[in-house]
């Protein structure tokens, strides 16, 4: 009986966290995934990794995926 209670609380909390993350994501700027970033910059995986490591490009990790702010690319191409 107690396990069911704990499980339902955990599920409820996870749903609340998911909803908050989705709200945050919609309020944040648009993001570009790694495949699109490679295509836009004409770079390989390893070159993009080096750019992240050297702080040459801003990035965020959400879950297991890495994203880049779309504004970085629009600003870079407008310069």
N, CA, C and O of each residue as an XYZ file, in Angstrom:
316
protein
N       0.829     -1.186      0.000
C       0.000      0.000      0.000
C       0.872      1.249      0.000
O       0.612      2.186     -0.754
N       1.918      1.270      0.850
C       2.783      2.436      0.959
C       3.606      2.647     -0.308
O       3.863      3.788     -0.691
N       4.026      1.555     -0.971
C       4.782      1.655     -2.214
C       3.964      2.358     -3.290
O       4.500      3.175     -4.038
N       2.690      2.055     -3.375
C       1.809      2.681     -4.349
C       1.712      4.176     -4.095
O       1.713      4.971     -5.035
N       1.630      4.559     -2.833
C       1.564      5.967     -2.442
C       2.837      6.700     -2.856
O       2.777      7.781     -3.442
N       3.970      6.113     -2.552
C       5.250      6.723     -2.888
C       5.387      6.827     -4.403
O       5.834      7.852     -4.919
N       5.012      5.791     -5.103
C       5.094      5.786     -6.560
C       4.213      6.874     -7.171
O       4.633      7.565     -8.099
N       3.005      7.025     -6.659
C       2.116      8.052     -7.207
C       2.651      9.459     -6.916
O       2.475     10.369     -7.726
N       3.298      9.636     -5.774
C       3.905     10.933     -5.452
C       5.067     11.215     -6.411
O       5.205     12.328     -6.919
N       5.888     10.213     -6.648
C       7.026     10.372     -7.555
C       6.536     10.699     -8.962
O       7.078     11.594     -9.612
N       5.533      9.995     -9.433
C       4.979     10.244    -10.764
C       4.429     11.665    -10.850
O       4.645     12.364    -11.840
N       3.722     12.083     -9.815
C       3.159     13.432     -9.786
C       4.268     14.489     -9.842
O       4.166     15.461    -10.590
N       5.320     14.295     -9.051
C       6.432     15.242     -9.048
C       7.146     15.280    -10.391
O       7.513     16.353    -10.870
N       7.343     14.125    -10.995
C       7.980     14.087    -12.312
C       7.137     14.805    -13.365
O       7.678     15.485    -14.238
N       5.831     14.658    -13.287
C       4.948     15.370    -14.220
C       5.047     16.878    -14.018
O       5.048     17.634    -14.989
N       5.128     17.317    -12.778
C       5.275     18.744    -12.496
C       6.611     19.264    -13.027
O       6.671     20.354    -13.596
N       7.668     18.499    -12.845
C       8.983     18.897    -13.352
C       8.952     18.995    -14.866
O       9.464     19.959    -15.436
N       8.354     18.005    -15.528
C       8.242     18.025    -16.982
C       7.498     19.266    -17.454
O       7.924     19.926    -18.402
N       6.380     19.588    -16.791
C       5.601     20.761    -17.171
C       6.400     22.050    -16.994
O       6.334     22.946    -17.836
N       7.151     22.142    -15.902
C       7.984     23.326    -15.673
C       9.080     23.457    -16.718
O       9.376     24.558    -17.181
N       9.679     22.340    -17.086
C      10.720     22.363    -18.117
C      10.148     22.785    -19.463
O      10.786     23.536    -20.200
N       8.956     22.311    -19.786
C       8.335     22.694    -21.047
C       7.991     24.175    -21.057
O       8.152     24.837    -22.082
N       7.522     24.706    -19.937
C       7.236     26.138    -19.847
C       8.518     26.937    -20.006
O       8.543     27.943    -20.714
N       9.584     26.491    -19.347
C      10.880     27.158    -19.446
C      11.375     27.161    -20.879
O      11.870     28.175    -21.372
N      11.244     26.035    -21.539
C      11.728     25.899    -22.905
C      10.980     26.843    -23.838
O      11.580     27.430    -24.739
N       9.670     26.993    -23.627
C       8.901     27.867    -24.499
C       9.225     29.328    -24.232
O       9.068     30.157    -25.128
N       9.674     29.670    -23.022
C      10.038     31.037    -22.695
C      11.460     31.355    -23.141
O      11.775     32.515    -23.405
N      12.312     30.360    -23.229
C      13.689     30.562    -23.653
C      13.740     30.821    -25.150
O      12.747     30.697    -25.867
N      14.928     31.182    -25.587
C      15.097     31.391    -27.011
C      15.070     30.050    -27.741
O      15.156     28.982    -27.135
N      14.952     30.144    -29.034
C      14.924     28.921    -29.838
C      16.298     28.272    -29.828
O      17.321     28.952    -29.755
N      16.305     26.958    -29.903
C      17.544     26.193    -29.868
C      17.722     25.396    -31.147
O      16.751     25.022    -31.805
N      18.973     25.144    -31.489
C      19.337     24.358    -32.669
C      20.047     23.114    -32.168
O      20.902     23.203    -31.287
N      19.704     21.952    -32.719
C      20.379     20.731    -32.271
C      21.734     20.578    -32.963
O      22.090     21.369    -33.836
N      22.470     19.567    -32.568
C      23.832     19.371    -33.061
C      23.872     19.155    -34.566
O      24.754     19.692    -35.237
N      22.951     18.390    -35.107
C      22.945     18.130    -36.551
C      22.774     19.434    -37.327
O      23.468     19.664    -38.317
N      21.860     20.280    -36.884
C      21.650     21.552    -37.559
C      22.854     22.478    -37.386
O      23.228     23.187    -38.320
N      23.456     22.475    -36.207
C      24.639     23.312    -35.964
C      25.784     22.891    -36.882
O      26.471     23.740    -37.449
N      25.988     21.591    -37.030
C      27.043     21.104    -37.921
C      26.784     21.540    -39.353
O      27.704     21.940    -40.066
N      25.532     21.460    -39.765
C      25.168     21.841    -41.123
C      25.350     23.351    -41.329
O      25.867     23.780    -42.360
N      24.926     24.150    -40.352
C      25.039     25.603    -40.478
C      26.493     26.074    -40.499
O      26.846     26.993    -41.237
N      27.332     25.433    -39.681
C      28.728     25.840    -39.587
C      29.651     25.076    -40.527
O      30.829     25.406    -40.662
N      29.103     24.052    -41.174
C      29.893     23.176    -42.040
C      31.081     22.593    -41.265
O      32.224     22.642    -41.719
N      30.777     22.036    -40.076
C      31.795     21.467    -39.190
C      31.481     20.005    -38.904
O      30.338     19.567    -39.033
N      32.499     19.265    -38.518
C      32.328     17.864    -38.126
C      31.951     17.790    -36.650
O      31.964     18.796    -35.942
N      31.613     16.581    -36.198
C      31.319     16.365    -34.774
C      32.492     16.798    -33.899
O      32.315     17.498    -32.903
N      33.694     16.368    -34.290
C      34.865     16.677    -33.468
C      35.176     18.172    -33.472
O      35.602     18.708    -32.449
N      34.976     18.851    -34.584
C      35.214     20.298    -34.636
C      34.212     21.028    -33.741
O      34.578     21.970    -33.038
N      32.960     20.598    -33.767
C      31.939     21.207    -32.917
C      32.252     20.947    -31.439
O      32.070     21.825    -30.596
N      32.716     19.750    -31.137
C      33.121     19.422    -29.766
C      34.243     20.352    -29.305
O      34.193     20.877    -28.193
N      35.260     20.562    -30.157
C      36.367     21.447    -29.807
C      35.871     22.880    -29.587
O      36.347     23.573    -28.687
N      34.930     23.314    -30.397
C      34.372     24.661    -30.242
C      33.668     24.802    -28.896
O      33.793     25.829    -28.229
N      32.920     23.756    -28.494
C      32.263     23.769    -27.178
C      33.297     23.795    -26.070
O      33.202     24.591    -25.136
N      34.281     22.922    -26.181
C      35.312     22.778    -25.151
C      36.104     24.076    -24.977
O      36.465     24.437    -23.857
N      36.372     24.771    -26.076
C      37.145     26.008    -26.030
C      36.291     27.237    -25.731
O      36.806     28.353    -25.653
N      34.988     27.029    -25.566
C      34.104     28.152    -25.255
C      33.826     29.064    -26.432
O      33.432     30.216    -26.250
N      34.028     28.559    -27.636
C      33.809     29.364    -28.838
C      32.344     29.444    -29.232
O      31.947     30.311    -30.010
N      31.550     28.541    -28.693
C      30.135     28.499    -29.057
C      29.315     28.203    -27.785
O      29.661     27.295    -27.029
N      28.244     28.956    -27.550
C      27.405     28.668    -26.380
C      26.570     27.414    -26.621
O      26.166     27.132    -27.750
N      26.319     26.674    -25.557
C      25.538     25.443    -25.695
C      24.848     25.112    -24.391
O      25.226     25.591    -23.321
N      23.812     24.268    -24.507
C      23.066     23.763    -23.350
C      22.861     22.272    -23.547
O      22.655     21.796    -24.663
N      22.920     21.554    -22.453
C      22.618     20.121    -22.516
C      21.272     19.915    -21.863
O      21.078     20.255    -20.695
N      20.352     19.362    -22.607
C      19.019     19.054    -22.101
C      18.825     17.557    -22.268
O      18.742     17.046    -23.385
N      18.753     16.870    -21.149
C      18.711     15.405    -21.213
C      20.054     14.922    -21.714
O      21.093     15.233    -21.131
N      20.032     14.167    -22.787
C      21.269     13.652    -23.369
C      21.697     14.419    -24.610
O      22.751     14.135    -25.180
N      20.887     15.392    -25.037
C      21.186     16.116    -26.274
C      21.790     17.483    -25.985
O      21.513     18.103    -24.958
N      22.609     17.930    -26.903
C      23.233     19.247    -26.803
C      22.556     20.167    -27.810
O      22.322     19.802    -28.962
N      22.250     21.373    -27.335
C      21.592     22.369    -28.173
C      22.386     23.663    -28.141
O      23.137     23.939    -27.206
N      22.193     24.447    -29.196
C      22.875     25.724    -29.340
C      21.826     26.808    -29.567
O      20.836     26.572    -30.259
N      22.032     28.000    -28.989
C      21.054     29.067    -29.193
C      21.036     29.518    -30.651
O      22.081     29.777    -31.248
N      19.846     29.607    -31.205
C      19.699     30.006    -32.604
C      20.246     31.416    -32.818
O      20.752     31.735    -33.894
N      20.142     32.256    -31.794
C      20.624     33.630    -31.902
C      22.130     33.687    -32.198
O      22.601     34.618    -32.851
N      22.878     32.692    -31.718
C      24.325     32.652    -31.998
C      24.567     32.599    -33.493
O      25.446     33.289    -34.010
N      23.795     31.787    -34.185
C      23.990     31.613    -35.628
C      23.517     32.843    -36.400
O      24.172     33.269    -37.351
N      22.390     33.411    -35.996
C      21.896     34.592    -36.694
C      22.855     35.760    -36.490
O      23.096     36.531    -37.419
N      23.407     35.900    -35.280
C      24.368     36.968    -35.014
C      25.678     36.718    -35.766
O      26.273     37.655    -36.297
N      26.124     35.477    -35.814
C      27.382     35.138    -36.482
C      27.275     35.389    -37.979
O      28.227     35.869    -38.594
N      26.129     35.071    -38.574
C      25.979     35.238    -40.017
C      25.693     36.686    -40.390
O      25.930     37.087    -41.529
N      25.185     37.476    -39.444
C      24.920     38.883    -39.720
C      26.149     39.754    -39.520
O      26.169     40.908    -39.950
N      27.177     39.211    -38.869
C      28.389     40.000    -38.606
C      29.266     40.105    -39.824
O      30.322     40.734    -39.772
